[in-house]
Amino acid sequence: TRVSRCLKRPGIRSTQWGMEVIDTSNDEVLLSLNPDKPFTPGSVAKVLTTAAALEKLGPDFRFRTGVYTSGTLLPDGTLSGDLYLVGRGDPHLSATSSDPSEKSAFRELAEKLSALGIRRVQGQIIGDDSYFDASGDGSGWTSRELKARYGAPISALSINNNLLSVNAWPGKLKQSVAVGLEPRSSCFRIRNLAVTGSRRSRRSIHARLISGTRTIVVSGVLPAGQSYSRHLPLDQPAVAAAGVLMDELRREGIAVDGGVGAVHSNEVARSRREELRLLAEHQSLPLIHALETINKDSQNLHAEMLLRTLGAEVGSAGTDEAGLQVVNRFLLEAGIESRQVSLSDGCGLSRENLLTPRFQTSLLKYLSTQPYFGLFLNTLAVSGTDGTLKHRMVTGPARGVVYAKTGTLNGVSTLSGYMTTASGRQLIFSIFANNARASMKRIRRTIDEICSLLVNLY
């Protein structure tokens, strides 16, 4: 009754609601509303991708990024041929390490190549992302989403979440602004047309990456005393990664005669594969660390890369279709009824995804019975503590006892996971809100209130 009252408030009652809450000890259904109605889940769909990966790849699976060549290393340290930087879906590759005491993957690879005695590369540094299919877009994504930082292009060889950060600072009045890029790479060209204005001037600075090129144009006016930062989706992440490796090689004293290039076609890569030999390799942290980023922080690119890795490692190809086939096979083998489930991508950005509350609680129930459950549980955001729930349920009975995956799209807010009640009962819940007329803030507040009620009621 108290939950019903929450849903009858003005602006809330016109929203389409679906939910199911069960007790894990006896499967008793404690709350049910439209449990078999399909809803757009938003990022709750990431639970399917990460659960399938945990079961099919295992928590200790590691992504491998290698440097290969078909050339010959001469006695004077000259490598007569190209270097191929081959990506295999590592989502955490970055030009710099998040931990200052650790090396980046690119620095590690450059040092390993230097240790082999390489002093000069006569050819190019070629980024090879053919482990995935050539399409860098998520299925069902809108053009607006593809231009946003949360819709970054998908590539088997990614860097810095496939975003180029453009930062600018004012200079002297009417003089050029200072511009910096992250990742820093000599393969990018900056056309700096932006100037410094007075403190009262109108801010009009803008940065854009010319499509199909490595040229960034910065234009407009930046008022004195201000700074500018923008994240641009990288449309050629494999080339950018190759450029970062080239710069690291030069820092190691290895000259590179050629520039950078890329191989996207699996057919081309396959024809060269027998000629190539491995020179150096970087291995990622175990898979469970990647799952934490995906579920706690709701990282779209990482989820899509993981879906394609499932397709490449377990299925027939590094495509989203092959990855979704692996996910569906996982559900079938787990005995989870999924006839009303429709999946279009691995991260939940597509509105073509459809899940029912009952399906979602059934999946979470299955996961709670598996030996890896403790690992999976710790990948979820915790109410009032971390991830996408850090600023939700920060006070009251639900703080710290809700482990869940959030989902948010325009007009969509969802939450699904586990909670421990005040009496110590373990509950599984799924709450879906679609076609919301009220603000997302009000919808989220209502969902959080329902969670608090459940914690107190049971």
The 8 nearest C-alpha neighbors of each residue, nearest first, counted from 0:
[[1, 3, 2, 4, 5, 6, 30, 7],
 [0, 2, 4, 3, 5, 452, 449, 6],
 [1, 3, 5, 0, 4, 449, 6, 452],
 [4, 2, 0, 6, 5, 1, 7, 8],
 [3, 5, 1, 7, 2, 6, 0, 8],
 [6, 4, 2, 3, 7, 8, 1, 445],
 [5, 7, 3, 12, 4, 8, 11, 2],
 [8, 6, 12, 4, 5, 11, 3, 9],
 [7, 9, 11, 6, 12, 5, 10, 4],
 [10, 8, 11, 12, 7, 13, 6, 437],
 [9, 11, 437, 12, 13, 436, 8, 14],
 [10, 12, 8, 9, 14, 13, 6, 437],
 [11, 13, 7, 6, 14, 8, 10, 9],
 [14, 12, 11, 10, 15, 436, 435, 9],
 [13, 15, 435, 12, 11, 434, 436, 16],
 [16, 14, 433, 432, 434, 13, 17, 435],
 [17, 15, 432, 431, 14, 433, 18, 32],
 [16, 18, 33, 431, 32, 34, 430, 356],
 [19, 17, 430, 32, 429, 356, 31, 34],
 [18, 20, 31, 30, 429, 428, 356, 34],
 [19, 21, 428, 30, 29, 427, 28, 31],
 [22, 20, 28, 427, 27, 29, 426, 26],
 [21, 23, 426, 26, 27, 24, 25, 425],
 [22, 24, 26, 426, 25, 425, 21, 427],
 [25, 23, 22, 26, 425, 27, 424, 426],
 [24, 26, 27, 23, 22, 21, 28, 425],
 [27, 25, 22, 23, 21, 24, 28, 364],
 [28, 26, 22, 21, 25, 29, 23, 24],
 [29, 27, 21, 30, 20, 26, 22, 31],
 [28, 30, 20, 21, 27, 31, 22, 19],
 [31, 29, 20, 19, 28, 32, 21, 18],
 [30, 32, 19, 18, 34, 20, 33, 29],
 [31, 33, 18, 17, 34, 19, 30, 16],
 [32, 34, 17, 36, 35, 18, 31, 16],
 [35, 33, 356, 357, 32, 36, 18, 17],
 [36, 34, 355, 33, 357, 37, 356, 358],
 [35, 37, 33, 355, 34, 38, 17, 356],
 [38, 36, 355, 354, 353, 35, 339, 39],
 [39, 37, 353, 354, 40, 355, 36, 433],
 [38, 40, 353, 352, 41, 350, 354, 433],
 [41, 39, 43, 38, 44, 354, 413, 42],
 [42, 40, 406, 347, 407, 43, 39, 348],
 [41, 43, 406, 347, 44, 45, 346, 405],
 [42, 44, 406, 45, 40, 41, 404, 46],
 [45, 43, 347, 42, 46, 47, 346, 40],
 [46, 44, 346, 48, 43, 47, 42, 345],
 [45, 47, 44, 49, 48, 50, 43, 294],
 [48, 46, 50, 45, 44, 49, 51, 326],
 [49, 47, 45, 51, 46, 50, 345, 52],
 [48, 50, 52, 46, 51, 47, 53, 45],
 [49, 51, 53, 47, 52, 48, 46, 54],
 [52, 50, 54, 48, 49, 53, 326, 55],
 [53, 51, 49, 55, 56, 50, 54, 48],
 [54, 52, 57, 50, 51, 58, 56, 55],
 [53, 55, 51, 52, 57, 56, 50, 58],
 [54, 56, 52, 53, 57, 51, 313, 309],
 [57, 55, 52, 53, 60, 54, 58, 309],
 [56, 58, 53, 54, 59, 60, 55, 52],
 [59, 57, 287, 286, 53, 60, 285, 56],
 [60, 58, 285, 57, 286, 61, 287, 56],
 [59, 61, 286, 285, 57, 58, 56, 62],
 [62, 60, 285, 283, 286, 282, 284, 59],
 [61, 63, 89, 283, 282, 87, 88, 64],
 [64, 62, 282, 281, 87, 61, 65, 283],
 [65, 63, 86, 281, 280, 85, 87, 282],
 [64, 66, 280, 85, 279, 84, 281, 67],
 [65, 67, 84, 279, 83, 278, 277, 85],
 [68, 66, 277, 83, 276, 278, 82, 275],
 [69, 67, 82, 275, 70, 276, 81, 83],
 [68, 70, 275, 274, 276, 80, 71, 67],
 [69, 71, 80, 79, 68, 78, 81, 72],
 [70, 72, 79, 78, 73, 69, 80, 77],
 [71, 73, 78, 77, 76, 79, 74, 70],
 [72, 74, 77, 75, 76, 71, 78, 79],
 [75, 73, 76, 72, 77, 116, 78, 117],
 [74, 76, 73, 77, 118, 72, 117, 116],
 [77, 75, 117, 118, 74, 73, 116, 72],
 [76, 78, 119, 73, 75, 72, 118, 120],
 [79, 77, 72, 120, 71, 80, 119, 121],
 [80, 78, 70, 121, 71, 77, 72, 120],
 [81, 79, 70, 122, 121, 78, 69, 82],
 [80, 82, 122, 123, 68, 124, 83, 70],
 [81, 83, 124, 68, 67, 125, 123, 66],
 [82, 84, 125, 67, 66, 85, 126, 124],
 [83, 85, 66, 126, 127, 65, 125, 86],
 [86, 84, 127, 65, 64, 83, 66, 126],
 [87, 85, 156, 64, 155, 128, 88, 127],
 [88, 86, 155, 130, 63, 64, 89, 62],
 [87, 89, 155, 304, 86, 90, 308, 156],
 [88, 90, 62, 91, 87, 92, 63, 283],
 [91, 89, 301, 92, 88, 157, 304, 160],
 [90, 92, 89, 93, 158, 160, 159, 289],
 [93, 91, 158, 90, 89, 159, 157, 104],
 [92, 94, 159, 158, 95, 91, 96, 103],
 [93, 95, 182, 103, 243, 105, 159, 158],
 [96, 94, 103, 93, 97, 102, 182, 104],
 [95, 97, 103, 98, 102, 101, 99, 93],
 [96, 98, 99, 95, 101, 103, 93, 100],
 [97, 99, 96, 100, 101, 102, 95, 103],
 [100, 98, 101, 96, 97, 102, 95, 103],
 [99, 101, 98, 102, 96, 97, 103, 95],
 [102, 100, 98, 99, 96, 103, 97, 95],
 [103, 101, 96, 106, 107, 104, 100, 95],
 [102, 104, 96, 95, 106, 105, 107, 94],
 [103, 105, 107, 106, 108, 281, 102, 92],
 [106, 104, 108, 103, 107, 244, 109, 247],
 [105, 107, 109, 103, 108, 104, 247, 102],
 [108, 106, 104, 110, 105, 109, 102, 103],
 [109, 107, 111, 105, 110, 106, 279, 104],
 [110, 108, 106, 248, 112, 111, 107, 247],
 [111, 109, 113, 107, 112, 108, 114, 106],
 [110, 112, 114, 108, 113, 109, 279, 107],
 [113, 111, 109, 115, 114, 110, 117, 108],
 [112, 114, 110, 117, 115, 116, 111, 109],
 [113, 115, 111, 116, 112, 110, 117, 109],
 [116, 114, 112, 113, 117, 111, 278, 76],
 [115, 117, 114, 113, 76, 118, 112, 72],
 [116, 118, 76, 113, 115, 119, 112, 77],
 [119, 117, 253, 76, 77, 116, 254, 252],
 [118, 120, 254, 77, 253, 117, 255, 78],
 [121, 119, 255, 78, 122, 77, 254, 256],
 [120, 122, 256, 79, 80, 78, 255, 119],
 [121, 123, 81, 80, 257, 120, 256, 79],
 [122, 124, 257, 81, 258, 259, 125, 82],
 [123, 125, 259, 82, 241, 83, 81, 260],
 [126, 124, 260, 83, 261, 259, 241, 123],
 [125, 127, 261, 237, 84, 241, 238, 83],
 [128, 126, 262, 85, 261, 129, 84, 263],
 [127, 129, 155, 156, 86, 263, 130, 154],
 [128, 130, 263, 265, 131, 264, 127, 132],
 [129, 131, 128, 87, 155, 317, 132, 265],
 [132, 130, 317, 129, 155, 318, 128, 133],
 [133, 131, 318, 134, 317, 129, 130, 265],
 [132, 134, 263, 135, 131, 264, 129, 154],
 [135, 133, 136, 132, 153, 137, 131, 154],
 [134, 136, 153, 152, 154, 133, 137, 132],
 [137, 135, 134, 152, 153, 138, 145, 140],
 [136, 138, 140, 139, 344, 135, 303, 153],
 [139, 137, 140, 344, 343, 136, 349, 319],
 [138, 140, 349, 137, 351, 141, 343, 350],
 [141, 139, 349, 138, 137, 144, 348, 145],
 [142, 140, 144, 143, 145, 139, 349, 146],
 [143, 141, 145, 144, 146, 140, 147, 150],
 [144, 142, 141, 146, 145, 147, 140, 150],
 [143, 145, 147, 141, 150, 146, 142, 140],
 [144, 146, 150, 142, 143, 147, 141, 151],
 [145, 147, 143, 144, 142, 150, 232, 148],
 [148, 146, 144, 150, 149, 145, 143, 151],
 [147, 149, 150, 151, 232, 230, 231, 146],
 [150, 148, 147, 151, 299, 144, 300, 298],
 [151, 149, 145, 144, 147, 148, 152, 146],
 [150, 152, 232, 148, 149, 161, 300, 145],
 [153, 151, 135, 136, 234, 154, 150, 161],
 [154, 152, 135, 136, 300, 151, 304, 303],
 [153, 155, 156, 157, 135, 128, 152, 131],
 [154, 156, 88, 128, 86, 87, 131, 130],
 [157, 155, 86, 128, 154, 237, 88, 87],
 [158, 156, 236, 154, 161, 155, 237, 92],
 [157, 159, 93, 92, 161, 160, 240, 236],
 [158, 160, 93, 161, 162, 92, 94, 157],
 [159, 161, 162, 158, 157, 300, 90, 151],
 [162, 160, 233, 158, 159, 157, 236, 151],
 [161, 163, 232, 233, 160, 231, 230, 159],
 [162, 164, 231, 230, 181, 233, 232, 165],
 [163, 165, 230, 181, 180, 229, 162, 231],
 [164, 166, 180, 229, 228, 179, 230, 163],
 [167, 165, 228, 179, 227, 178, 180, 164],
 [168, 166, 178, 227, 177, 226, 179, 176],
 [167, 169, 226, 177, 176, 227, 170, 178],
 [170, 168, 176, 195, 223, 221, 177, 171],
 [171, 169, 176, 195, 174, 175, 177, 172],
 [170, 172, 174, 173, 195, 169, 175, 176],
 [171, 173, 195, 174, 196, 170, 197, 223],
 [174, 172, 195, 194, 196, 171, 175, 170],
 [175, 173, 171, 194, 172, 195, 170, 176],
 [176, 174, 194, 193, 195, 170, 177, 173],
 [175, 177, 169, 170, 194, 168, 195, 193],
 [176, 178, 168, 167, 169, 170, 175, 179],
 [179, 177, 167, 166, 176, 168, 180, 165],
 [180, 178, 166, 165, 167, 177, 181, 183],
 [181, 179, 165, 183, 164, 182, 166, 163],
 [182, 180, 183, 164, 163, 165, 179, 184],
 [181, 183, 94, 180, 184, 163, 159, 164],
 [184, 182, 181, 180, 185, 243, 94, 179],
 [185, 183, 186, 243, 242, 187, 182, 246],
 [184, 186, 187, 242, 246, 183, 188, 243],
 [185, 187, 184, 242, 188, 213, 239, 259],
 [188, 186, 213, 185, 214, 184, 189, 215],
 [187, 189, 214, 213, 215, 186, 190, 185],
 [188, 190, 215, 214, 191, 216, 187, 217],
 [191, 189, 216, 215, 192, 217, 188, 214],
 [190, 192, 217, 193, 189, 216, 218, 175],
 [191, 193, 218, 217, 190, 194, 219, 175],
 [194, 192, 218, 219, 191, 220, 217, 175],
 [195, 193, 175, 220, 174, 176, 173, 221],
 [194, 196, 173, 221, 172, 169, 174, 176],
 [197, 195, 222, 200, 221, 172, 173, 223],
 [196, 198, 200, 222, 199, 223, 172, 195],
 [197, 199, 223, 222, 200, 196, 224, 225],
 [200, 198, 197, 201, 222, 196, 223, 202],
 [199, 201, 197, 196, 198, 222, 202, 220],
 [200, 202, 203, 199, 222, 220, 221, 196],
 [201, 203, 221, 220, 222, 204, 200, 219],
 [202, 204, 219, 220, 201, 205, 221, 218],
 [205, 203, 219, 220, 218, 221, 202, 193],
 [204, 206, 218, 217, 219, 203, 207, 216],
 [207, 205, 217, 216, 218, 215, 204, 208],
 [208, 206, 216, 215, 209, 217, 205, 231],
 [207, 209, 215, 214, 210, 216, 206, 231],
 [208, 210, 212, 214, 207, 215, 211, 213],
 [211, 209, 212, 208, 234, 213, 214, 207],
 [210, 212, 209, 234, 213, 235, 208, 214],
 [213, 211, 210, 214, 209, 208, 235, 215],
 [212, 214, 187, 188, 215, 186, 209, 211],
 [215, 213, 188, 212, 189, 209, 187, 208],
 [214, 216, 208, 189, 207, 190, 188, 209],
 [215, 217, 190, 207, 206, 189, 191, 208],
 [218, 216, 206, 191, 192, 205, 193, 190],
 [219, 217, 193, 192, 205, 204, 216, 191],
 [218, 220, 204, 193, 203, 205, 194, 221],
 [219, 221, 204, 203, 194, 202, 193, 195],
 [220, 222, 195, 202, 204, 196, 169, 194],
 [223, 221, 196, 198, 197, 195, 200, 225],
 [224, 222, 198, 197, 225, 169, 196, 195],
 [223, 225, 222, 198, 169, 226, 168, 221],
 [226, 224, 223, 222, 221, 169, 227, 168],
 [225, 227, 168, 167, 169, 228, 224, 221],
 [228, 226, 167, 166, 168, 229, 225, 221],
 [229, 227, 166, 165, 167, 164, 226, 230],
 [228, 230, 165, 164, 231, 166, 227, 206],
 [229, 231, 164, 163, 162, 165, 148, 232],
 [230, 232, 163, 162, 233, 164, 229, 148],
 [233, 231, 162, 151, 161, 148, 234, 163],
 [234, 232, 161, 162, 235, 236, 163, 231],
 [233, 235, 236, 232, 152, 211, 210, 161],
 [236, 234, 233, 238, 237, 239, 211, 213],
 [235, 237, 239, 238, 157, 233, 161, 234],
 [238, 236, 126, 240, 156, 239, 235, 261],
 [237, 239, 241, 236, 240, 235, 126, 261],
 [238, 240, 236, 242, 241, 237, 243, 235],
 [241, 239, 237, 243, 242, 238, 158, 236],
 [242, 240, 126, 238, 244, 239, 243, 124],
 [241, 243, 239, 245, 240, 186, 244, 184],
 [242, 244, 240, 246, 184, 245, 241, 247],
 [245, 243, 247, 241, 242, 246, 105, 248],
 [244, 246, 242, 248, 243, 247, 241, 249],
 [245, 247, 249, 243, 248, 244, 250, 242],
 [248, 246, 250, 244, 249, 245, 106, 109],
 [249, 247, 251, 245, 109, 253, 250, 246],
 [248, 250, 253, 252, 246, 251, 247, 254],
 [251, 249, 247, 252, 248, 246, 253, 109],
 [252, 250, 248, 249, 253, 247, 109, 110],
 [251, 253, 249, 250, 254, 248, 118, 113],
 [254, 252, 118, 249, 119, 248, 251, 255],
 [253, 255, 119, 249, 120, 252, 118, 256],
 [256, 254, 120, 257, 119, 121, 253, 122],
 [257, 255, 121, 122, 120, 254, 258, 123],
 [258, 256, 123, 122, 255, 121, 259, 124],
 [257, 259, 123, 124, 256, 260, 255, 122],
 [258, 260, 124, 123, 125, 242, 241, 238],
 [261, 259, 125, 238, 126, 124, 123, 258],
 [260, 262, 126, 125, 127, 238, 237, 263],
 [261, 263, 127, 264, 126, 128, 129, 125],
 [264, 262, 129, 128, 133, 127, 261, 265],
 [265, 263, 267, 266, 129, 262, 268, 133],
 [264, 266, 129, 268, 267, 269, 263, 130],
 [265, 267, 269, 264, 268, 270, 129, 271],
 [268, 266, 270, 264, 265, 269, 271, 262],
 [267, 269, 265, 271, 266, 270, 272, 264],
 [270, 268, 272, 266, 271, 267, 265, 273],
 [269, 271, 267, 268, 272, 266, 273, 274],
 [272, 270, 268, 269, 274, 273, 275, 267],
 [271, 273, 269, 275, 274, 270, 268, 276],
 [272, 274, 275, 271, 270, 269, 276, 69],
 [275, 273, 272, 271, 69, 276, 68, 270],
 [276, 274, 69, 68, 272, 273, 67, 271],
 [275, 277, 67, 68, 69, 278, 274, 273],
 [276, 278, 67, 279, 66, 275, 65, 68],
 [279, 277, 67, 66, 276, 112, 280, 68],
 [280, 278, 66, 65, 277, 108, 111, 112],
 [279, 281, 65, 64, 66, 282, 108, 63],
 [280, 282, 64, 63, 104, 65, 283, 108],
 [283, 281, 63, 62, 61, 64, 280, 284],
 [284, 282, 62, 61, 285, 63, 281, 89],
 [283, 285, 61, 286, 288, 282, 62, 289],
 [286, 284, 59, 61, 60, 287, 288, 58],
 [287, 285, 60, 58, 289, 288, 59, 61],
 [286, 288, 290, 58, 289, 285, 291, 59],
 [289, 287, 291, 286, 290, 285, 284, 292],
 [288, 290, 286, 292, 291, 287, 293, 90],
 [291, 289, 287, 293, 288, 292, 294, 378],
 [292, 290, 378, 288, 294, 289, 293, 295],
 [293, 291, 289, 296, 290, 295, 294, 298],
 [292, 294, 298, 297, 290, 291, 296, 295],
 [295, 293, 297, 291, 379, 296, 292, 378],
 [294, 296, 380, 386, 379, 291, 292, 297],
 [295, 297, 386, 292, 298, 294, 387, 293],
 [298, 296, 293, 294, 295, 299, 42, 292],
 [297, 299, 293, 296, 301, 300, 292, 302],
 [300, 298, 302, 346, 301, 297, 303, 149],
 [301, 299, 303, 302, 298, 304, 153, 151],
 [300, 302, 304, 90, 303, 299, 298, 305],
 [303, 301, 305, 299, 346, 300, 304, 345],
 [304, 302, 306, 345, 300, 305, 301, 346],
 [303, 305, 301, 307, 306, 302, 88, 308],
 [304, 306, 308, 302, 303, 307, 301, 309],
 [305, 307, 322, 303, 309, 308, 304, 345],
 [308, 306, 317, 310, 318, 322, 304, 309],
 [307, 309, 305, 311, 310, 306, 312, 317],
 [310, 308, 322, 306, 307, 312, 313, 311],
 [309, 311, 322, 314, 321, 317, 307, 316],
 [310, 312, 317, 316, 308, 309, 314, 313],
 [313, 311, 309, 310, 308, 314, 317, 316],
 [314, 312, 309, 310, 311, 325, 315, 55],
 [315, 313, 310, 311, 321, 316, 312, 325],
 [314, 316, 321, 310, 311, 313, 317, 312],
 [317, 315, 311, 310, 318, 321, 314, 131],
 [316, 318, 311, 131, 307, 310, 132, 130],
 [319, 317, 307, 321, 320, 132, 316, 131],
 [318, 320, 322, 307, 321, 323, 306, 344],
 [319, 321, 323, 318, 322, 324, 310, 307],
 [322, 320, 310, 324, 318, 323, 319, 314],
 [323, 321, 310, 306, 319, 309, 325, 307],
 [322, 324, 326, 320, 325, 321, 319, 327],
 [323, 325, 321, 327, 322, 326, 328, 320],
 [324, 326, 328, 322, 323, 327, 314, 329],
 [327, 325, 323, 329, 324, 328, 51, 330],
 [328, 326, 324, 330, 329, 325, 323, 331],
 [329, 327, 331, 325, 330, 326, 324, 332],
 [328, 330, 326, 332, 327, 331, 51, 333],
 [331, 329, 333, 327, 328, 335, 332, 334],
 [332, 330, 328, 334, 333, 329, 335, 327],
 [331, 333, 329, 334, 330, 328, 335, 327],
 [334, 332, 330, 331, 335, 329, 365, 328],
 [333, 335, 331, 332, 330, 336, 329, 365],
 [336, 334, 330, 333, 337, 331, 361, 362],
 [337, 335, 338, 334, 358, 331, 330, 339],
 [336, 338, 340, 339, 335, 358, 330, 331],
 [339, 337, 340, 336, 341, 335, 358, 354],
 [340, 338, 337, 341, 37, 354, 355, 353],
 [341, 339, 354, 337, 338, 353, 342, 355],
 [340, 342, 353, 352, 339, 354, 343, 351],
 [343, 341, 352, 344, 353, 340, 351, 323],
 [342, 344, 352, 138, 351, 349, 139, 341],
 [345, 343, 138, 346, 342, 347, 137, 349],
 [344, 346, 303, 306, 302, 48, 347, 45],
 [345, 347, 45, 299, 302, 42, 348, 344],
 [348, 346, 42, 41, 44, 349, 345, 344],
 [347, 349, 346, 41, 350, 140, 42, 344],
 [350, 348, 139, 351, 140, 347, 352, 344],
 [351, 349, 352, 39, 348, 139, 347, 41],
 [350, 352, 349, 343, 353, 139, 342, 341],
 [353, 351, 342, 341, 350, 343, 39, 349],
 [352, 354, 39, 341, 38, 37, 340, 351],
 [355, 353, 340, 37, 38, 40, 39, 356],
 [354, 356, 37, 358, 35, 357, 36, 38],
 [355, 357, 34, 359, 18, 358, 429, 19],
 [358, 356, 34, 360, 355, 359, 35, 361],
 [359, 357, 361, 355, 356, 360, 362, 337],
 [358, 360, 362, 356, 361, 357, 363, 355],
 [359, 361, 363, 357, 362, 358, 364, 428],
 [362, 360, 364, 358, 359, 363, 357, 365],
 [363, 361, 359, 365, 364, 360, 358, 366],
 [362, 364, 360, 366, 365, 361, 367, 359],
 [365, 363, 361, 367, 362, 366, 360, 368],
 [366, 364, 362, 363, 367, 368, 361, 369],
 [365, 367, 363, 369, 368, 364, 372, 362],
 [366, 368, 364, 372, 365, 369, 363, 373],
 [369, 367, 366, 365, 370, 364, 372, 371],
 [368, 370, 366, 372, 371, 367, 365, 373],
 [371, 369, 372, 368, 373, 367, 366, 374],
 [370, 372, 374, 369, 373, 375, 53, 366],
 [373, 371, 375, 374, 369, 367, 370, 366],
 [374, 372, 376, 375, 371, 377, 370, 367],
 [373, 375, 372, 377, 371, 376, 378, 287],
 [374, 376, 372, 378, 377, 373, 371, 379],
 [377, 375, 373, 378, 374, 379, 372, 402],
 [376, 378, 379, 374, 375, 373, 291, 380],
 [377, 379, 291, 375, 376, 294, 295, 290],
 [380, 378, 295, 403, 294, 377, 402, 376],
 [379, 381, 295, 386, 403, 402, 388, 385],
 [382, 380, 402, 384, 385, 401, 399, 388],
 [383, 381, 388, 399, 398, 401, 384, 392],
 [382, 384, 393, 389, 392, 391, 398, 390],
 [383, 385, 389, 381, 382, 399, 388, 386],
 [386, 384, 389, 381, 380, 388, 383, 387],
 [385, 387, 295, 296, 380, 388, 389, 381],
 [386, 388, 389, 296, 295, 380, 385, 405],
 [389, 387, 382, 391, 386, 390, 380, 383],
 [388, 390, 385, 383, 384, 386, 387, 391],
 [391, 389, 383, 388, 393, 392, 387, 384],
 [390, 392, 388, 383, 393, 389, 382, 447],
 [393, 391, 383, 398, 394, 382, 397, 447],
 [394, 392, 383, 391, 398, 390, 382, 395],
 [395, 393, 392, 398, 396, 383, 397, 391],
 [394, 396, 397, 398, 392, 393, 451, 448],
 [395, 397, 398, 451, 454, 394, 455, 421],
 [398, 396, 451, 400, 395, 392, 454, 399],
 [397, 399, 382, 392, 383, 393, 396, 400],
 [398, 400, 382, 381, 401, 383, 397, 384],
 [401, 399, 418, 419, 397, 398, 402, 382],
 [400, 402, 418, 382, 381, 417, 399, 403],
 [403, 401, 381, 417, 379, 380, 416, 418],
 [402, 404, 416, 415, 379, 380, 417, 401],
 [405, 403, 415, 43, 414, 379, 416, 294],
 [404, 406, 414, 413, 43, 42, 403, 415],
 [405, 407, 42, 41, 413, 43, 412, 414],
 [408, 406, 412, 41, 411, 42, 413, 405],
 [409, 407, 411, 410, 41, 412, 406, 348],
 [408, 410, 411, 407, 439, 412, 435, 434],
 [411, 409, 435, 434, 433, 408, 412, 439],
 [412, 410, 433, 408, 407, 409, 432, 434],
 [411, 413, 407, 432, 406, 431, 408, 443],
 [414, 412, 431, 406, 430, 405, 432, 40],
 [413, 415, 405, 430, 404, 429, 406, 403],
 [416, 414, 429, 403, 404, 428, 430, 405],
 [415, 417, 403, 428, 402, 427, 404, 429],
 [416, 418, 427, 402, 426, 401, 403, 428],
 [419, 417, 401, 426, 400, 425, 402, 420],
 [418, 420, 425, 400, 424, 423, 426, 454],
 [421, 419, 454, 423, 424, 422, 457, 418],
 [420, 422, 423, 454, 455, 419, 457, 424],
 [423, 421, 420, 424, 457, 455, 419, 454],
 [422, 424, 420, 421, 419, 425, 457, 454],
 [425, 423, 420, 419, 422, 426, 457, 22],
 [426, 424, 419, 23, 418, 22, 423, 420],
 [427, 425, 22, 418, 21, 417, 23, 419],
 [426, 428, 417, 21, 20, 416, 360, 22],
 [429, 427, 20, 415, 416, 19, 360, 417],
 [428, 430, 415, 18, 19, 356, 414, 360],
 [429, 431, 18, 414, 413, 17, 415, 428],
 [430, 432, 413, 17, 16, 18, 412, 429],
 [431, 433, 16, 412, 15, 411, 413, 14],
 [434, 432, 411, 15, 435, 410, 14, 16],
 [435, 433, 410, 14, 15, 411, 436, 432],
 [436, 434, 14, 410, 433, 437, 411, 432],
 [435, 437, 10, 14, 434, 13, 438, 410],
 [436, 438, 10, 435, 11, 441, 439, 442],
 [439, 437, 440, 441, 442, 436, 435, 410],
 [438, 440, 442, 441, 443, 437, 412, 410],
 [439, 441, 443, 438, 442, 444, 437, 445],
 [442, 440, 444, 438, 439, 443, 445, 437],
 [441, 443, 439, 445, 444, 440, 446, 438],
 [444, 442, 446, 440, 445, 441, 439, 447],
 [443, 445, 441, 447, 442, 446, 448, 440],
 [446, 444, 448, 442, 443, 447, 441, 449],
 [447, 445, 443, 449, 448, 444, 442, 450],
 [446, 448, 450, 444, 449, 445, 443, 392],
 [447, 449, 445, 451, 450, 446, 444, 452],
 [448, 450, 452, 446, 447, 451, 2, 453],
 [451, 449, 447, 453, 448, 452, 454, 446],
 [450, 452, 397, 448, 454, 449, 453, 396],
 [451, 453, 449, 455, 450, 454, 456, 448],
 [454, 452, 456, 450, 455, 451, 457, 449],
 [453, 455, 420, 451, 452, 421, 456, 457],
 [454, 456, 452, 453, 421, 457, 451, 420],
 [457, 455, 453, 454, 452, 420, 421, 451],
 [456, 455, 420, 454, 453, 422, 421, 424]]
